[in-house]
Amino acid sequence: MSANRTAQTMKPATAAKKLDLYLPATPAEFQEGVVSRAELNALQTDPPQWLRDLRRDGPHPRPVVAARLGVSIAGLARGGVTEALTTEQIDALREAPPEWLERERETQADVRKEAARVREQQAARAEKADAPPAERPSRGPRRP
C-alpha cells in the first residue's frame, strides 16, 4: 500500500464558515479558489492582515453578530437583522439597545436557565440510576 494521499480541500464558503467570516467580505482570490486543510490551518494559526482586519472590523456573519449581542440567530431575524453587521454597528446596538434586543436577551437568558435546569435534572437521574439497588428508593409493590 502506498501513501499517496490527496489533500483535503473545501469550498470557500465552508472555509469561511470555519473561520467565522462573512464570505462576500473576503478577498476575491479566497472566494474563487478552493482551500486545503493545510491552508485553513495556516489561516487559523497565522492569519494574514486581511483576516485580522475582517475579524476586528467586520462585516461579521450572523452567528458572530448573534454571539456578540447575546441573542440567538432567530432572535436577530425577529429583530429585523438579516444581514451581516460591522463591529461599529454591533457596538452601536450594545450602547443603545433597542427594545427587540432587550427582549431577545431576556429570552436567551430564559433558554439558558431552562437548559441548566434540564442538565441538572438529567445528572440527578443518572446519579440515581448509578446507585446500588439497596440505595435506590423503593417504588412500592409491583402489581400483577
C-alpha positions in Angstrom: 0.0 0.0 0.0 1.3 3.4 -0.9 0.9 6.6 1.0 -0.4 8.6 -2.0 -3.0 10.8 -0.3 -4.6 13.8 -1.9 -5.0 16.9 0.1 -8.4 17.5 1.5 -10.0 20.7 0.1 -13.1 22.6 0.8 -15.2 25.3 -0.9 -14.5 28.9 0.1 -18.0 29.0 1.8 -17.0 26.1 4.1 -13.7 27.6 4.9 -15.3 31.0 5.6 -17.8 29.3 8.0 -15.0 27.5 9.8 -13.1 30.9 10.2 -16.3 32.8 11.3 -16.0 35.1 8.2 -18.6 36.7 6.0 -17.7 35.3 2.6 -18.6 38.3 0.5 -16.2 40.4 2.5 -13.2 38.1 1.9 -10.7 38.8 -0.9 -11.6 37.6 -4.5 -8.8 35.1 -4.5 -10.2 33.5 -1.4 -13.7 33.4 -2.8 -12.7 31.9 -6.2 -10.4 29.1 -5.2 -10.5 26.0 -3.0 -9.0 25.9 0.4 -6.9 22.9 1.5 -6.9 21.7 5.1 -3.3 22.9 5.4 -4.2 26.4 4.1 -7.1 26.5 6.6 -4.8 25.6 9.5 -2.3 28.2 8.3 -5.0 30.9 8.2 -6.1 29.9 11.8 -2.6 29.8 13.3 -1.0 32.8 11.4 -3.8 34.9 10.0 -2.9 37.4 7.2 -3.7 41.1 7.6 -7.0 40.9 5.7 -8.2 38.2 8.0 -7.2 40.1 11.1 -9.0 43.2 9.8 -12.1 41.3 9.0 -12.2 39.7 12.4 -11.7 43.1 14.1 -13.9 45.4 11.9 -16.3 43.1 10.1 -18.7 42.7 8.5 -19.4 39.7 10.6 -21.7 36.8 9.7 -25.0 36.4 11.6 -23.7 33.7 14.1 -20.9 36.0 15.2 -23.3 39.0 15.4 -25.7 37.0 17.5 -23.0 35.8 19.8 -21.6 39.3 20.3 -25.1 40.7 21.1 -26.0 37.7 23.3 -29.0 36.5 21.4 -29.9 33.7 19.0 -29.8 33.8 15.2 -33.6 33.5 15.2 -33.7 36.5 17.7 -31.7 38.5 15.2 -34.2 37.7 12.5 -37.1 38.6 14.7 -35.4 41.9 15.4 -35.1 42.5 11.6 -31.3 41.9 11.4 -30.9 39.7 8.3 -27.6 41.0 7.0 -24.0 41.0 8.3 -23.1 43.8 10.6 -19.8 45.6 11.2 -18.2 45.9 14.7 -19.2 49.5 14.7 -22.9 48.6 14.1 -22.7 45.9 16.8 -21.2 48.3 19.3 -23.9 50.9 18.5 -26.6 48.3 19.2 -24.9 47.4 22.5 -24.6 51.1 23.6 -28.2 51.9 22.9 -30.1 48.5 22.8 -33.4 48.7 21.0 -36.5 47.1 22.6 -36.2 43.9 20.5 -32.6 43.4 21.6 -33.6 43.6 25.3 -36.5 41.2 24.8 -34.3 38.7 22.9 -31.6 38.9 25.6 -34.2 38.1 28.2 -35.5 35.2 26.0 -31.9 33.9 25.6 -31.4 34.1 29.4 -34.6 32.1 30.0 -33.4 29.5 27.5 -30.1 29.1 29.2 -31.7 28.8 32.6 -34.0 26.1 31.3 -31.1 24.2 29.7 -29.2 24.3 33.0 -32.3 23.0 34.8 -32.6 20.1 32.4 -28.9 19.3 32.7 -29.2 19.2 36.5 -32.3 17.0 36.3 -30.6 14.6 33.9 -27.5 14.4 36.1 -29.7 13.6 39.1 -31.4 10.9 37.2 -28.1 9.4 36.0 -26.8 9.6 39.6 -29.9 7.8 40.8 -29.6 5.1 38.1 -25.9 4.5 39.0 -26.7 4.0 42.7 -26.6 0.4 44.0 -30.1 -1.2 44.2 -30.2 -1.1 48.0 -29.8 2.7 47.9 -32.5 3.3 45.3 -35.8 4.4 46.6 -38.5 1.8 46.6 -41.3 2.2 44.1 -43.6 0.1 46.2 -45.0 -3.4 45.5 -45.4 -4.5 41.9 -48.9 -5.2 40.6 -49.6 -8.5 38.9 
